[in-house]
Amino acid sequence: MANLTAITLLLLTTIAASSAAPAPAPATTYINHTVGGLIGWFFNSTSNTSFTNYSSWAASQTFNLGDYLVFNTENQTVIETQNATAYRLCTADDTSDESTFVWGDDTLGKMTIVVPLVTEGANYYFSDNGDGEQCQQGMAFAIEVQHGLGLPPILNQPPPPPYTPPPALSPPGSVDGTQSSGNGGFRSGASLSGGLLVAFMVILNV
């Protein structure tokens, strides 16, 4: 009887395991993720809140090395960091490593900021406008970058010191599948020790 019970439990466990949700399909291409979807990367100064819940948006995506984040925005910057403390405090001021960068410019009006995902694991993004107040009111999100296909060759070249900017890069295609027109921007190191300014991408004024 005990053996029959054990066999029954084993069969039930096997059936449950076979009916569990399948693992995510492996990446087959690089993807452009438009942050916030059609809403974009904006802050509502009237209600003092972000235009959408960016954490919920991020939770609906799967991110891999070589993908791009596309921020459609206006008068905004994007802080990119792997420093969880900087993200939690909504400030890059006290960051002493080289893992925190500023993308974009808060004075150029409408723009598209294109950010490649080049670091596997936890990555954090937030606005530092208003001395971190916008970040505290929802202009922030965290993602987990998986290996996927790995970095494409153009993103897989560690910069030798001193850093020599590569040619202007474009994401693999716009969100509708067509090739993006000239993209641009700049990325500057936000750490106090680095002060690095890199002409990495091109900001697109629209």
C-alpha positions as CSV (number, residue, x, y, z in Angstrom):
1,M,0.0,0.0,0.0
2,A,2.8,2.4,0.9
3,N,4.5,1.6,-2.4
4,L,1.2,2.4,-4.3
5,T,0.9,5.7,-2.5
6,A,4.5,6.6,-3.3
7,I,4.0,5.7,-7.0
8,T,0.8,7.8,-7.1
9,L,2.6,10.8,-5.6
10,L,5.4,10.4,-8.1
11,L,3.0,10.3,-11.0
12,L,1.1,13.4,-9.8
13,T,4.4,15.3,-9.4
14,T,5.5,14.4,-12.9
15,I,2.1,15.5,-14.4
16,A,2.3,18.8,-12.5
17,A,5.8,19.4,-13.6
18,S,5.0,18.7,-17.2
19,S,2.0,21.0,-17.2
20,A,3.9,23.9,-15.6
21,A,4.4,27.1,-17.6
22,P,7.1,26.7,-20.2
23,A,10.4,28.5,-19.9
24,P,10.7,31.8,-21.8
25,A,11.6,31.3,-25.4
26,P,15.3,32.0,-26.1
27,A,16.0,35.3,-27.8
28,T,16.2,35.1,-31.6
29,T,16.8,38.8,-32.3
30,Y,17.7,42.1,-30.7
31,I,14.7,44.3,-29.6
32,N,14.1,48.0,-29.3
33,H,12.0,48.7,-26.1
34,T,10.2,52.0,-26.3
35,V,10.1,53.1,-22.6
36,G,6.6,53.7,-21.5
37,G,5.2,52.5,-24.8
38,L,3.2,55.2,-26.6
39,I,3.3,57.4,-23.5
40,G,7.0,57.9,-23.6
41,W,9.3,59.2,-20.8
42,F,7.5,62.1,-19.3
43,F,6.7,63.8,-16.0
44,N,3.4,65.6,-15.2
45,S,4.4,68.7,-13.3
46,T,0.8,69.5,-12.7
47,S,0.0,66.3,-10.8
48,N,3.6,65.8,-9.7
49,T,3.6,62.2,-11.0
50,S,5.1,60.3,-13.9
51,F,2.8,59.9,-16.9
52,T,2.7,56.1,-16.4
53,N,4.0,53.4,-14.1
54,Y,7.4,52.7,-15.5
55,S,8.1,49.8,-13.2
56,S,4.9,48.1,-14.4
57,W,6.0,48.7,-18.0
58,A,9.4,47.2,-17.3
59,A,7.9,44.2,-15.7
60,S,6.0,43.5,-18.9
61,Q,9.2,43.2,-21.0
62,T,12.1,40.8,-21.4
63,F,15.5,42.4,-21.7
64,N,18.6,40.9,-23.2
65,L,22.1,42.1,-23.9
66,G,22.3,44.0,-27.2
67,D,18.7,45.3,-26.9
68,Y,18.1,49.0,-26.8
69,L,16.0,51.2,-24.6
70,V,14.4,54.1,-26.6
71,F,13.4,57.1,-24.5
72,N,11.0,59.4,-26.3
73,T,11.1,62.5,-24.1
74,E,11.4,66.2,-23.7
75,N,13.8,68.2,-21.5
76,Q,14.7,65.0,-19.6
77,T,17.8,63.1,-18.8
78,V,18.2,59.4,-18.0
79,I,20.5,58.1,-15.3
80,E,21.7,54.6,-16.0
81,T,23.3,52.7,-13.1
82,Q,24.1,49.3,-11.7
83,N,24.4,50.9,-8.3
84,A,21.3,49.9,-6.3
85,T,22.0,52.6,-3.6
86,A,22.1,55.4,-6.2
87,Y,18.8,54.1,-7.6
88,R,17.2,53.8,-4.2
89,L,18.2,57.3,-3.2
90,C,17.3,58.8,-6.6
91,T,20.7,60.5,-6.9
92,A,24.0,59.9,-8.7
93,D,25.8,62.5,-6.7
94,D,27.4,60.1,-4.2
95,T,28.3,57.4,-6.8
96,S,32.0,56.7,-6.6
97,D,32.2,54.0,-9.3
98,E,32.1,54.1,-13.0
99,S,28.8,52.2,-13.4
100,T,26.6,55.3,-13.4
101,F,26.0,57.4,-16.6
102,V,23.9,60.4,-17.7
103,W,22.2,60.1,-21.0
104,G,20.7,63.0,-22.8
105,D,20.3,66.7,-22.0
106,D,17.6,68.6,-20.1
107,T,17.8,71.7,-22.3
108,L,17.3,70.4,-25.9
109,G,13.5,70.1,-26.1
110,K,12.0,67.0,-27.7
111,M,14.4,64.2,-28.3
112,T,14.9,60.5,-28.6
113,I,17.6,59.0,-26.3
114,V,18.8,55.5,-27.3
115,V,20.5,53.4,-24.7
116,P,22.1,50.0,-25.5
117,L,21.9,47.3,-22.9
118,V,25.5,46.2,-22.4
119,T,25.6,44.9,-18.8
120,E,24.0,41.6,-17.8
121,G,22.1,41.5,-14.5
122,A,20.4,44.3,-12.6
123,N,20.2,47.7,-14.4
124,Y,18.5,50.8,-13.0
125,Y,17.1,53.9,-14.8
126,F,15.7,57.1,-13.3
127,S,15.3,60.8,-13.9
128,D,17.4,63.1,-11.7
129,N,15.4,66.2,-12.6
130,G,14.2,68.3,-9.7
131,D,17.0,67.0,-7.5
132,G,15.6,63.5,-7.6
133,E,12.0,64.5,-7.0
134,Q,10.8,63.1,-10.3
135,C,12.5,59.8,-9.6
136,Q,10.8,59.7,-6.2
137,Q,7.4,60.3,-7.9
138,G,7.7,57.4,-10.4
139,M,10.2,58.4,-13.0
140,A,12.3,55.2,-12.4
141,F,12.4,51.5,-13.2
142,A,14.7,48.5,-12.7
143,I,15.3,45.7,-15.2
144,E,17.1,42.4,-15.2
145,V,19.1,42.0,-18.4
146,Q,19.5,38.4,-19.5
147,H,22.3,37.1,-21.8
148,G,20.1,36.4,-24.8
149,L,22.2,36.4,-27.9
150,G,25.0,38.2,-26.2
151,L,26.4,41.5,-27.3
152,P,26.7,42.2,-31.0
153,P,30.2,42.9,-32.2
154,I,29.7,46.7,-32.4
155,L,28.8,46.8,-28.7
156,N,31.3,44.1,-27.6
157,Q,34.4,46.2,-27.8
158,P,35.7,47.3,-24.4
159,P,36.9,50.9,-24.6
160,P,40.7,51.1,-24.3
161,P,42.1,54.0,-22.2
162,P,41.9,56.8,-23.1
163,Y,38.4,56.2,-24.5
164,T,37.9,56.6,-28.2
165,P,34.2,57.1,-29.2
166,P,33.0,54.6,-31.8
167,P,31.0,55.8,-34.8
168,A,27.5,57.0,-34.1
169,L,25.3,53.9,-33.4
170,S,21.8,53.1,-34.4
171,P,19.5,50.6,-32.8
172,P,18.7,47.6,-34.9
173,G,15.4,49.2,-36.1
174,S,12.6,51.4,-34.9
175,V,9.6,50.0,-33.0
176,D,7.7,49.5,-36.2
177,G,10.4,47.4,-37.7
178,T,11.9,50.0,-40.0
179,Q,15.5,51.3,-39.7
180,S,15.7,54.3,-37.5
181,S,16.9,57.6,-39.0
182,G,20.0,59.3,-37.6
183,N,20.1,58.7,-33.9
184,G,22.3,60.4,-31.5
185,G,23.0,61.5,-28.1
186,F,25.6,61.6,-25.5
187,R,26.5,59.7,-22.5
188,S,28.5,61.2,-19.6
189,G,29.8,59.5,-16.6
190,A,27.9,60.6,-13.5
191,S,30.5,59.4,-10.9
192,L,32.4,62.1,-9.1
193,S,35.7,60.4,-9.7
194,G,35.2,59.9,-13.5
195,G,33.6,63.0,-14.9
196,L,33.6,61.1,-18.2
197,L,31.9,62.7,-21.2
198,V,31.4,60.3,-24.1
199,A,29.9,61.2,-27.5
200,F,28.4,57.7,-27.8
201,M,25.0,58.2,-29.4
202,V,23.3,61.1,-31.1
203,I,20.2,62.9,-29.6
204,L,17.5,63.2,-32.3
205,N,15.7,66.5,-32.1
206,V,12.2,66.2,-33.5
